[in-house]
Amino acid sequence: MASSSNASLSASVASLTTSLTLLESSISILDASVADYPRLAKTLSTTRHFELTNERALAEAQSEVVAEIAPEVHRLLGRVEGHLEKLGRREEGLVARGELLAGRLEQGRASAGASAGAAGGGGGGGSGAGGERARRMRVLRGRRERLGYAVERLRLQAQQRERQLRMSVAAQ
């Protein structure tokens, strides 16, 4: 009887040893699998970006974006309109100044022509004043040209900003 009990205990010990090895093997497999969970969780969470969104959620998101952006767009449009008005006033001022300088230039030419006729018999003293007048006229002509270019540049800038404003309004 002792030998049958011994054999039975021996079989139980062998069975428990096999179970223990199987359990250790299962634990090592689970450890290896669980060790990869953080990377797997990150990978799975990034693939969510590619899932489809229903139309209602998309429409809500669009309306939220529009509600958030609309006040800023209106503020920026107001600033652009103010800047365009300022550029328009500056352009008008430059045009008026150009016309004033053109009038002065014409007046200077007329008076230079009259003084050249009067100083024709005067000798050397008239030619020095005429040279000064001619230099001044060249300076005024150069200034007039620069003002004309500045007016044209401002006009083109105003047109470009108006186009940009129309495009931004049309995009909304």
C-alpha angles and dihedrals in degrees: 000000000000091000092050090049089046091050091048092050090046090053090048092051091049090049091048091048091051090047090049092052091047090049092049090049091050091049092051091049091049091048091052091048096046092048089066095051098096092053091043092049091050092048092049093047093053092051088061089077089071097053118109119260121213119246095247093056090046092050091049091051091049092050090049091052092048091048090050097045102037097077091049092048091050090049092050092047089053090051091049092050091050091049091048090051090049091050090048091053090047091050091050090049092050092047090050091048090048090052090048092051091046089053091049090048092052090046089050091051092050093049091043090054091049093047092045089056091048094043094048092098095033099088129216099345093067095051093060092053090044090053091051090048091049091051091050090049091053089050091050092048090051091049090049091052092048091050090049090053091047091051091049092048091050091048091052092047090051091050092049093050091048089053091049090049092051091048093050091048091047091050090059 
